[in-house]
Amino acid sequence: MKSTNNIKKVLLVLFTLSFCFFTFSGCGYKPTTYYAKKELSGKVFVKLFIDLKDPQNSVLIKDAINQLLAHKLDSKLVYEEALADTIMNIKINSVSMTELQYDADGYNNLYRATVIINVKYDKKAEKISRNFTVSGENDFSLGSSTTITDTKRFEAIKSASDEALDEVLSRIAIQSFKK
């Protein structure tokens, strides 16, 4: 009796595993990183256009893009434009702060930081140029304070930038389908 139940359990597990295997391999599923790696194959150079109003955040974004390319796409980053197969241009289009909520005394206590980033990359060998824009938002509270400190502003913009850069990977994968 026990051996029959054990055999049924083993068969159920095997059936479930084989069903998952055939479902994912049969439908041709590939993750977005597969297509993004294919699109940005070779050596990549990241060129940053520094926003004079916000140079600290511009550098943060370049570091985040470099990390995304190196860790998620296994891209080979080069530090000379002449050595690159793909040149990626990153620019902060805009950074804005919007008031969302006021307290009982009429002071702003909830803000939204919005960051819009333009990403353009050129593939030298194929003479292809692609361009897209990503955006990210971060809502933050001032707590008992009535003014935005530089630290709060920096953290809010960093979080909004990270959210925007999360979208870059999928947008590159989508761009790989365009001919």
Backbone as CSV, one residue per row, in Angstrom:
resi,resn,N_x,N_y,N_z,CA_x,CA_y,CA_z,C_x,C_y,C_z
1,MET,0.817,-1.188,0.000,0.000,0.000,0.000,0.865,1.258,0.000
2,LYS,1.894,1.236,0.884,2.785,2.399,0.962,3.595,2.547,-0.322
3,SER,4.023,1.436,-0.884,4.827,1.504,-2.095,4.001,2.042,-3.270
4,THR,2.711,1.757,-3.309,1.836,2.277,-4.358,1.708,3.786,-4.238
5,ASN,1.572,4.282,-2.998,1.490,5.725,-2.785,2.798,6.414,-3.157
6,ASN,3.919,5.790,-2.821,5.223,6.362,-3.169,5.410,6.411,-4.680
7,ILE,4.985,5.357,-5.369,5.099,5.327,-6.829,4.236,6.419,-7.440
8,LYS,3.039,6.626,-6.899,2.152,7.682,-7.395,2.777,9.064,-7.188
9,LYS,3.402,9.278,-6.053,4.049,10.559,-5.775,5.213,10.808,-6.734
10,VAL,6.020,9.767,-6.944,7.164,9.894,-7.849,6.684,10.191,-9.268
11,LEU,5.651,9.486,-9.702,5.108,9.715,-11.039,4.529,11.127,-11.176
12,LEU,3.884,11.618,-10.130,3.330,12.969,-10.155,4.440,14.010,-10.274
13,VAL,5.508,13.821,-9.516,6.639,14.748,-9.587,7.283,14.699,-10.979
14,LEU,7.503,13.500,-11.499,8.093,13.366,-12.836,7.205,13.986,-13.911
15,PHE,5.906,13.767,-13.790,4.971,14.351,-14.753,5.009,15.882,-14.690
16,THR,5.013,16.421,-13.475,5.048,17.878,-13.306,6.327,18.466,-13.878
17,LEU,7.467,17.875,-13.577,8.747,18.359,-14.096,8.814,18.266,-15.620
18,SER,8.365,17.134,-16.172,8.408,17.002,-17.630,7.435,17.972,-18.300
19,PHE,6.292,18.201,-17.689,5.340,19.171,-18.236,5.960,20.569,-18.272
20,CYS,6.606,20.975,-17.166,7.266,22.289,-17.132,8.377,22.366,-18.170
21,PHE,9.167,21.322,-18.286,10.267,21.311,-19.249,9.747,21.460,-20.672
22,PHE,8.749,20.672,-21.041,8.232,20.731,-22.406,7.485,22.034,-22.683
23,THR,6.871,22.586,-21.665,6.161,23.855,-21.862,7.136,24.973,-22.170
24,PHE,8.211,25.094,-21.386,9.153,26.184,-21.591,10.070,25.954,-22.796
25,SER,10.425,24.727,-23.078,11.294,24.498,-24.234,10.485,24.422,-25.525
26,GLY,9.288,23.947,-25.435,8.447,23.802,-26.620,7.930,25.115,-27.174
27,CYS,7.701,26.093,-26.315,7.152,27.359,-26.795,8.248,28.332,-27.206
28,GLY,9.505,27.959,-27.046,10.602,28.816,-27.462,10.850,29.967,-26.522
29,TYR,10.496,29.838,-25.274,10.689,30.905,-24.301,12.171,31.205,-24.112
30,LYS,12.501,32.477,-24.198,13.852,32.941,-23.889,13.711,34.215,-23.075
31,PRO,14.513,34.379,-22.055,14.400,35.581,-21.214,14.869,36.826,-21.971
32,THR,14.482,37.992,-21.472,14.853,39.254,-22.127,16.364,39.441,-22.166
33,THR,17.064,38.909,-21.175,18.521,39.059,-21.184,19.147,38.370,-22.395
34,TYR,18.533,37.292,-22.880,19.041,36.608,-24.070,19.049,37.564,-25.263
35,TYR,17.937,38.248,-25.476,17.819,39.160,-26.618,18.657,40.426,-26.414
36,ALA,18.731,40.899,-25.182,19.541,42.089,-24.901,21.027,41.785,-25.093
37,LYS,21.480,40.591,-24.685,22.873,40.188,-24.899,23.181,40.107,-26.391
38,LYS,22.222,39.576,-27.137,22.384,39.452,-28.584,22.482,40.832,-29.236
39,GLU,21.680,41.772,-28.750,21.665,43.134,-29.306,22.945,43.892,-28.981
40,LEU,23.468,43.714,-27.771,24.669,44.441,-27.345,25.896,43.533,-27.294
41,SER,26.033,42.686,-28.287,27.182,41.775,-28.294,28.458,42.549,-28.603
42,GLY,29.555,42.016,-28.136,30.844,42.660,-28.359,31.208,43.609,-27.241
43,LYS,32.109,44.518,-27.561,32.599,45.473,-26.568,31.703,46.706,-26.557
44,VAL,31.433,47.212,-25.360,30.517,48.345,-25.187,31.243,49.495,-24.497
45,PHE,31.062,50.680,-25.044,31.575,51.904,-24.433,30.383,52.746,-24.022
46,VAL,30.375,53.192,-22.769,29.278,54.019,-22.254,29.762,55.455,-22.171
47,LYS,29.057,56.316,-22.920,29.380,57.743,-22.933,28.270,58.466,-22.173
48,LEU,28.678,59.271,-21.222,27.730,59.987,-20.370,27.760,61.472,-20.692
49,PHE,26.578,62.029,-20.888,26.460,63.474,-21.035,26.050,64.013,-19.668
50,ILE,26.958,64.720,-19.018,26.739,65.176,-17.646,25.812,66.379,-17.631
51,ASP,24.797,66.273,-16.792,23.859,67.369,-16.581,24.525,68.353,-15.628
52,LEU,24.749,69.571,-16.086,25.461,70.560,-15.266,24.673,70.941,-14.011
53,LYS,23.342,70.793,-14.052,22.538,71.098,-12.867,22.644,69.990,-11.821
54,ASP,22.920,68.778,-12.270,22.908,67.624,-11.382,24.038,66.647,-11.719
55,PRO,25.307,67.055,-11.588,26.399,66.174,-12.002,26.520,64.909,-11.157
56,GLN,26.170,65.003,-9.884,26.299,63.856,-8.979,25.389,62.711,-9.428
57,ASN,24.158,63.034,-9.802,23.225,62.001,-10.247,23.586,61.449,-11.614
58,SER,24.184,62.263,-12.462,24.614,61.783,-13.774,25.657,60.682,-13.632
59,VAL,26.596,60.882,-12.750,27.641,59.887,-12.526,27.040,58.617,-11.920
60,LEU,26.081,58.773,-11.041,25.384,57.621,-10.456,24.745,56.766,-11.530
61,ILE,24.124,57.418,-12.505,23.437,56.698,-13.572,24.436,55.935,-14.434
62,LYS,25.581,56.541,-14.714,26.592,55.838,-15.515,27.079,54.597,-14.768
63,ASP,27.315,54.723,-13.476,27.741,53.570,-12.688,26.682,52.468,-12.712
64,ALA,25.420,52.860,-12.605,24.339,51.876,-12.616,24.236,51.184,-13.975
65,ILE,24.403,51.926,-15.066,24.378,51.334,-16.414,25.550,50.383,-16.592
66,ASN,26.733,50.792,-16.144,27.906,49.909,-16.235,27.668,48.615,-15.469
67,GLN,27.076,48.732,-14.302,26.793,47.551,-13.485,25.765,46.653,-14.173
68,LEU,24.742,47.250,-14.749,23.712,46.494,-15.468,24.336,45.738,-16.642
69,LEU,25.165,46.418,-17.417,25.794,45.790,-18.580,26.755,44.675,-18.168
70,ALA,27.534,44.918,-17.138,28.531,43.938,-16.716,27.914,42.725,-16.025
71,HIS,26.957,42.958,-15.143,26.430,41.859,-14.335,25.285,41.103,-15.000
72,LYS,24.372,41.798,-15.621,23.202,41.118,-16.196,23.429,40.668,-17.631
73,LEU,24.236,41.409,-18.382,24.437,41.064,-19.793,25.820,40.502,-20.085
74,ASP,26.695,40.489,-19.101,28.073,40.012,-19.271,28.773,40.723,-20.426
75,SER,28.473,41.998,-20.593,29.103,42.782,-21.659,30.538,43.110,-21.284
76,LYS,31.363,43.242,-22.303,32.748,43.647,-22.088,32.784,45.163,-22.222
77,LEU,33.014,45.840,-21.111,33.067,47.297,-21.123,34.475,47.744,-21.471
78,VAL,34.563,48.714,-22.363,35.852,49.299,-22.723,35.824,50.780,-22.383
79,TYR,36.979,51.338,-22.151,37.059,52.730,-21.722,37.615,53.646,-22.806
80,GLU,37.684,53.128,-24.028,38.045,53.942,-25.179,37.007,53.705,-26.267
81,GLU,36.487,54.771,-26.789,35.429,54.689,-27.793,35.888,53.945,-29.042
82,ALA,37.141,54.099,-29.414,37.670,53.477,-30.632,37.674,51.946,-30.553
83,LEU,37.741,51.387,-29.355,37.789,49.935,-29.186,36.418,49.283,-29.166
84,ALA,35.367,50.060,-29.089,34.020,49.532,-28.868,33.332,49.100,-30.158
85,ASP,32.518,48.056,-30.033,31.630,47.631,-31.114,30.295,48.370,-31.016
86,THR,29.915,48.699,-29.783,28.672,49.425,-29.527,28.982,50.617,-28.633
87,ILE,28.459,51.775,-29.006,28.637,52.986,-28.201,27.277,53.379,-27.649
88,MET,27.194,53.433,-26.332,25.938,53.766,-25.663,26.044,55.161,-25.066
89,ASN,25.126,56.032,-25.467,25.072,57.399,-24.954,23.944,57.512,-23.940
90,ILE,24.261,58.002,-22.752,23.286,58.146,-21.675,23.180,59.622,-21.319
91,LYS,21.955,60.105,-21.212,21.747,61.509,-20.865,20.479,61.644,-20.018
92,ILE,20.581,62.427,-18.947,19.392,62.730,-18.153,18.631,63.836,-18.877
93,ASN,17.425,63.519,-19.332,16.608,64.535,-20.001,16.036,65.527,-18.995
94,SER,15.497,64.989,-17.904,14.927,65.891,-16.905,14.822,65.219,-15.542
95,VAL,14.870,66.055,-14.528,14.641,65.647,-13.140,13.637,66.637,-12.586
96,SER,12.568,66.123,-12.016,11.562,67.040,-11.464,11.048,66.539,-10.119
97,MET,10.620,67.488,-9.318,10.007,67.208,-8.020,8.583,67.758,-8.065
98,THR,7.628,66.935,-7.685,6.226,67.332,-7.685,5.656,67.153,-6.289
99,GLU,4.887,68.147,-5.834,4.235,68.035,-4.532,3.000,67.144,-4.688
100,LEU,2.857,66.198,-3.778,1.722,65.274,-3.849,0.714,65.476,-2.735
101,GLN,1.186,65.872,-1.565,0.280,65.952,-0.422,0.726,67.065,0.518
102,TYR,-0.245,67.695,1.129,-0.001,68.768,2.096,-0.489,68.313,3.466
103,ASP,0.161,68.838,4.524,-0.301,68.517,5.871,-1.405,69.503,6.281
104,ALA,-1.854,69.402,7.512,-2.957,70.240,7.999,-2.606,71.726,8.007
105,ASP,-1.323,72.051,8.133,-0.893,73.446,8.150,-0.621,74.002,6.750
106,GLY,-0.762,73.177,5.726,-0.554,73.632,4.360,0.860,73.444,3.839
107,TYR,1.712,72.757,4.599,3.077,72.489,4.142,3.105,71.199,3.317
108,ASN,3.986,71.170,2.328,4.160,69.955,1.529,4.857,68.901,2.385
109,ASN,4.334,67.694,2.381,5.022,66.648,3.126,5.212,65.358,2.327
110,LEU,4.691,65.323,1.105,4.897,64.158,0.252,5.233,64.645,-1.151
111,TYR,6.341,64.147,-1.683,6.829,64.567,-2.995,7.041,63.356,-3.889
112,ARG,7.099,63.623,-5.174,7.452,62.600,-6.167,8.625,63.119,-6.985
113,ALA,9.688,62.322,-7.017,10.840,62.623,-7.877,10.656,61.836,-9.167
114,THR,10.776,62.518,-10.293,10.650,61.881,-11.600,11.927,62.128,-12.390
115,VAL,12.478,61.061,-12.936,13.702,61.145,-13.729,13.414,60.551,-15.108
116,ILE,13.788,61.289,-16.147,13.648,60.804,-17.519,15.048,60.717,-18.122
117,ILE,15.397,59.538,-18.613,16.732,59.260,-19.136,16.631,58.865,-20.599
118,ASN,17.479,59.465,-21.425,17.545,59.115,-22.840,18.713,58.164,-23.046
119,VAL,18.450,57.067,-23.727,19.475,56.069,-24.018,19.555,55.923,-25.535
120,LYS,20.748,56.065,-26.064,20.972,55.902,-27.501,22.194,55.017,-27.654
121,TYR,22.092,54.029,-28.532,23.280,53.220,-28.785,23.459,52.994,-30.277
122,ASP,24.715,53.003,-30.664,25.104,52.824,-32.060,25.932,51.560,-32.172
123,LYS,25.533,50.695,-33.095,26.295,49.479,-33.382,27.138,49.752,-34.613
124,LYS,28.441,49.821,-34.425,29.351,50.208,-35.505,29.283,49.263,-36.705
125,ALA,29.381,47.969,-36.471,29.470,47.000,-37.557,28.213,47.013,-38.440
126,GLU,27.055,47.130,-37.817,25.803,47.089,-38.571,25.305,48.470,-38.960
127,LYS,26.017,49.495,-38.503,25.625,50.886,-38.765,24.159,51.127,-38.403
128,ILE,23.824,50.659,-37.204,22.472,50.815,-36.673,22.526,51.747,-35.483
129,SER,21.560,52.645,-35.412,21.446,53.551,-34.273,20.051,53.413,-33.685
130,ARG,19.988,53.180,-32.400,18.695,53.025,-31.718,18.617,54.043,-30.590
131,ASN,17.401,54.510,-30.339,17.194,55.573,-29.358,15.881,55.314,-28.627
132,PHE,15.892,55.436,-27.299,14.657,55.319,-26.530,14.794,56.092,-25.225
133,THR,13.665,56.322,-24.593,13.618,57.073,-23.340,12.960,56.209,-22.274
134,VAL,13.532,56.230,-21.072,12.954,55.524,-19.929,12.722,56.527,-18.807
135,SER,11.771,56.206,-17.952,11.500,57.108,-16.834,11.260,56.305,-15.561
136,GLY,11.507,56.964,-14.444,11.295,56.340,-13.147,10.774,57.364,-12.162
137,GLU,10.020,56.883,-11.185,9.445,57.760,-10.169,9.748,57.210,-8.788
138,ASN,9.808,58.119,-7.822,9.969,57.723,-6.430,9.201,58.715,-5.558
139,ASP,8.270,58.198,-4.773,7.531,59.034,-3.824,8.258,59.000,-2.489
140,PHE,8.402,60.180,-1.881,9.084,60.225,-0.597,8.443,61.272,0.296
141,SER,8.585,61.038,1.586,8.010,61.921,2.591,9.123,62.699,3.279
142,LEU,8.792,63.906,3.704,9.767,64.720,4.419,9.740,64.475,5.920
143,GLY,8.741,63.797,6.378,8.611,63.567,7.816,8.203,64.846,8.519
144,SER,8.908,65.206,9.557,8.567,66.412,10.317,9.173,67.675,9.707
145,SER,10.069,67.531,8.751,10.708,68.682,8.118,9.773,69.331,7.098
146,THR,10.029,70.581,6.775,9.204,71.274,5.782,9.979,71.597,4.512
147,THR,11.267,71.291,4.481,12.072,71.548,3.292,12.787,70.277,2.853
148,ILE,13.056,70.199,1.563,13.774,69.053,1.008,15.270,69.279,1.206
149,THR,15.900,68.377,1.929,17.347,68.472,2.118,18.050,67.886,0.891
150,ASP,19.312,68.218,0.720,20.079,67.662,-0.400,20.158,66.141,-0.328
151,THR,20.244,65.621,0.876,20.325,64.172,1.060,19.036,63.498,0.608
152,LYS,17.900,64.027,1.036,16.597,63.466,0.638,16.426,63.543,-0.875
153,ARG,16.794,64.679,-1.447,16.655,64.877,-2.889,17.537,63.882,-3.647
154,PHE,18.774,63.731,-3.198,19.705,62.812,-3.837,19.188,61.374,-3.767
155,GLU,18.725,60.945,-2.603,18.207,59.585,-2.434,16.975,59.349,-3.301
156,ALA,16.096,60.350,-3.385,14.883,60.216,-4.193,15.225,60.104,-5.674
157,ILE,16.158,60.917,-6.131,16.557,60.874,-7.537,17.281,59.561,-7.844
158,LYS,18.095,59.093,-6.914,18.785,57.811,-7.105,17.778,56.669,-7.225
159,SER,16.763,56.653,-6.370,15.748,55.596,-6.436,14.942,55.675,-7.730
160,ALA,14.587,56.877,-8.154,13.850,57.048,-9.407,14.710,56.625,-10.598
161,SER,16.003,56.929,-10.554,16.918,56.532,-11.623,17.058,55.015,-11.687
162,ASP,17.147,54.375,-10.530,17.239,52.913,-10.496,15.997,52.280,-11.114
163,GLU,14.838,52.851,-10.830,13.593,52.334,-11.412,13.605,52.500,-12.929
164,ALA,14.086,53.641,-13.400,14.164,53.879,-14.846,15.136,52.904,-15.506
165,LEU,16.262,52.657,-14.856,17.266,51.780,-15.447,16.837,50.316,-15.461
166,ASP,15.906,49.950,-14.588,15.358,48.598,-14.631,14.638,48.343,-15.955
167,GLU,14.134,49.394,-16.545,13.401,49.295,-17.805,14.337,49.205,-19.012
168,VAL,15.582,49.612,-18.849,16.530,49.647,-19.968,16.726,48.262,-20.578
169,LEU,16.862,47.250,-19.747,17.110,45.893,-20.224,15.990,45.420,-21.152
170,SER,14.757,45.618,-20.748,13.638,45.171,-21.585,13.530,46.004,-22.857
171,ARG,13.825,47.292,-22.776,13.758,48.130,-23.970,14.829,47.731,-24.992
172,ILE,16.020,47.354,-24.519,17.066,46.878,-25.435,16.621,45.574,-26.095
173,ALA,16.010,44.692,-25.321,15.517,43.432,-25.891,14.464,43.697,-26.956
174,ILE,13.576,44.639,-26.713,12.539,44.988,-27.689,13.180,45.564,-28.947
175,GLN,14.203,46.398,-28.768,14.883,47.007,-29.913,15.530,45.947,-30.808
176,SER,15.890,44.796,-30.239,16.546,43.752,-31.038,15.622,43.162,-32.098
177,PHE,14.306,43.331,-31.949,13.360,42.797,-32.927,13.138,43.738,-34.105
178,LYS,13.574,44.983,-33.976,13.377,45.962,-35.043,14.477,45.796,-36.083
179,LYS,14.085,45.819,-37.296,15.057,45.676,-38.398,15.224,46.977,-39.130
